[in-house]
Amino acid sequence: MGSLEPQLKAALRAAWQETTAKGAGLTEDAFGDAAARAEMVYEVVRFFYDEAKFRTPGPAEEREELAKVGDAARDYADAMFALRSRPDAM
């Protein structure tokens, strides 16, 4: 297994650090920021799933496993979004 190229790692780190609730229609606090970052994680996973499904020849098992990762990322994003609404989140 390889590791991420330094340039890609730097781009992902910058995207993570710059993703906030500001302008996303979420509360501008730690919970809103977490929800925004979680949505970004889902979108990145979904991007790879779409690449595997539509643009890269490969086994169906690859798409199936990426779909599971996508489902987990969606659950993560939904959980972070739900945290915003907790009474103790304010």
KEROKOL-431644 format. One record per residue (C-alpha): residue in three letters; x, y, z. Coordinates in Angstrom, 3 decimals, always signed. Layout:
BEGIN
PT    aa         c1         c2         c3
PT   ALA          X          Y          Z
...
END
This chain:
BEGIN
PT    aa         c1         c2         c3
PT   MET     +0.000     +0.000     +0.000
PT   GLY     +1.204     +3.442     -0.851
PT   SER     +0.787     +6.722     +0.877
PT   LEU     -0.644     +9.966     -0.435
PT   GLU     +1.573    +12.201     -2.493
PT   PRO     +2.723    +15.243     -0.491
PT   GLN     +0.891    +17.668     -2.820
PT   LEU     -2.381    +15.772     -2.498
PT   LYS     -1.942    +15.516     +1.260
PT   ALA     -1.362    +19.288     +1.445
PT   ALA     -4.464    +19.980     -0.670
PT   LEU     -6.614    +17.706     +1.495
PT   ARG     -5.237    +19.265     +4.686
PT   ALA     -5.997    +22.759     +3.390
PT   ALA     -9.512    +21.739     +2.362
PT   TRP    -10.122    +20.193     +5.806
PT   GLN     -8.851    +23.242     +7.674
PT   GLU    -10.686    +25.715     +5.451
PT   THR    -14.036    +23.915     +5.515
PT   THR    -16.244    +25.707     +7.997
PT   ALA    -19.912    +26.370     +8.499
PT   LYS    -19.500    +29.946     +7.251
PT   GLY    -21.706    +30.464     +4.216
PT   ALA    -23.046    +26.891     +4.376
PT   GLY    -26.277    +27.782     +6.161
PT   LEU    -25.091    +26.001     +9.310
PT   THR    -24.543    +27.442    +12.750
PT   GLU    -21.131    +29.060    +12.815
PT   ASP    -19.696    +27.141    +15.743
PT   ALA    -17.715    +23.946    +16.347
PT   PHE    -20.760    +21.771    +15.630
PT   GLY    -21.558    +23.542    +12.363
PT   ASP    -17.906    +23.295    +11.326
PT   ALA    -17.905    +19.549    +12.112
PT   ALA    -21.030    +19.071    +10.007
PT   ALA    -19.455    +20.977     +7.103
PT   ARG    -16.236    +18.923     +7.295
PT   ALA    -18.224    +15.680     +7.494
PT   GLU    -20.106    +16.655     +4.350
PT   MET    -16.768    +17.274     +2.630
PT   VAL    -15.566    +13.785     +3.648
PT   TYR    -18.732    +12.295     +2.160
PT   GLU    -18.261    +14.232     -1.080
PT   VAL    -14.644    +13.016     -1.423
PT   VAL    -15.668     +9.390     -0.870
PT   ARG    -18.562     +9.808     -3.269
PT   PHE    -16.159    +11.221     -5.860
PT   PHE    -14.034     +8.061     -5.684
PT   TYR    -17.124     +5.859     -5.861
PT   ASP    -18.318     +7.680     -8.974
PT   GLU    -14.849     +7.381    -10.529
PT   ALA    -14.841     +3.624     -9.872
PT   LYS    -18.374     +3.195    -11.128
PT   PHE    -18.284     +5.326    -14.274
PT   ARG    -14.693     +5.953    -15.332
PT   THR    -12.385     +3.196    -14.136
PT   PRO    -12.640     -0.397    -15.261
PT   GLY    -12.514     -2.646    -12.249
PT   PRO    -14.266     -5.403    -10.389
PT   ALA    -17.786     -5.009     -9.049
PT   GLU    -16.389     -5.803     -5.603
PT   GLU    -14.438     -2.558     -5.684
PT   ARG    -17.616     -0.571     -6.276
PT   GLU    -19.449     -2.551     -3.598
PT   GLU    -16.766     -1.829     -1.002
PT   LEU    -16.630     +1.847     -1.961
PT   ALA    -20.413     +1.975     -1.628
PT   LYS    -20.036     +0.689     +1.953
PT   VAL    -17.448     +3.378     +2.669
PT   GLY    -19.813     +5.932     +1.155
PT   ASP    -22.633     +4.734     +3.399
PT   ALA    -20.379     +5.019     +6.460
PT   ALA    -19.296     +8.517     +5.404
PT   ARG    -22.955     +9.510     +4.946
PT   ASP    -23.745     +8.162     +8.429
PT   TYR    -20.816    +10.188     +9.807
PT   ALA    -22.065    +13.339     +8.081
PT   ASP    -25.619    +12.764     +9.319
PT   ALA    -24.350    +12.225    +12.877
PT   MET    -22.331    +15.464    +12.794
PT   PHE    -25.331    +17.315    +11.383
PT   ALA    -27.540    +15.923    +14.179
PT   LEU    -25.063    +17.109    +16.820
PT   ARG    -25.860    +20.693    +15.851
PT   SER    -29.394    +20.259    +17.142
PT   ARG    -28.555    +18.813    +20.540
PT   PRO    -29.652    +21.066    +23.402
PT   ASP    -26.187    +20.821    +24.999
PT   ALA    -24.513    +21.839    +21.727
PT   MET    -25.225    +25.492    +22.320
END
